């Protein structure tokens, strides 16, 4: 087992909260438009579009690091945080107030003075804002294919090329880690942003095309998959989380269809 029981409970609780909150925010946009004229990207090749985007982003990211243009990486991060926070906050407040609040959140986040709790809360807000941008692109077949390909990509990037590990470590050096952190005593449990975003993206598509109950059960399946990884994993070793999360989510989704 990688962590103590207390750390595991905190880790899974934070993950579940992020997933359920993301699902809630996406549901608000069933009846509300995105702020300031923003619209989901329109494409007939949603799976290839998103996967190629991830690959291109990774290549550009490491190229910027190699060229030591760190300020561009930070600017990229700031813009992403601001945009996604704006979308999340706009789901339950006036668009102008959401704009001001998103700006304040970015400033506070960049200061790095408010500890792990604020970091995690701000990350949850950011991730929830990603989902409404992409969930309209997918039907059930598309999102299942995406999760399968992401699982394969995650395995290769952690055990093969190992660039995902380098990405995490480079972010920590730049003090802009895009992920959840649970710190208890001498333990640090980390979960990358993609490991949070894609499960709730799957659940949001389920909510749109199948039903809200099935979406909720899918999220709990994702948590069970993450729990399995935490229990079988070894301390000090990096693991690809998406394959475990996706497997749990798929199993619970299939079971939910039998209800």
Secondary structure, DSSP 8 states (H G I E B T S, - for coil): --S-HHHHHHHHHHHHHHHHHHHHHHHHTTSS--GGG------S-HHHHHHHHHHHHHHHHHHHHHTT-HHHHHHHHHHHHHHHHHHHHHTSS-HHHHHHHHHHHHHHHHHT-SHHHHHHHHHHHHHHHHHHHHGGG--HHHHHHHHHHHHHHHHIIIIIS-HHHHHHHHHHHHT---EEEEEETTEEEEEEHHHHHHHHHHHHHHHHHT-HHHHHHHHHHHHHHHHHHHHH--TT-----HHHHHHHHHHHHHHHTT-
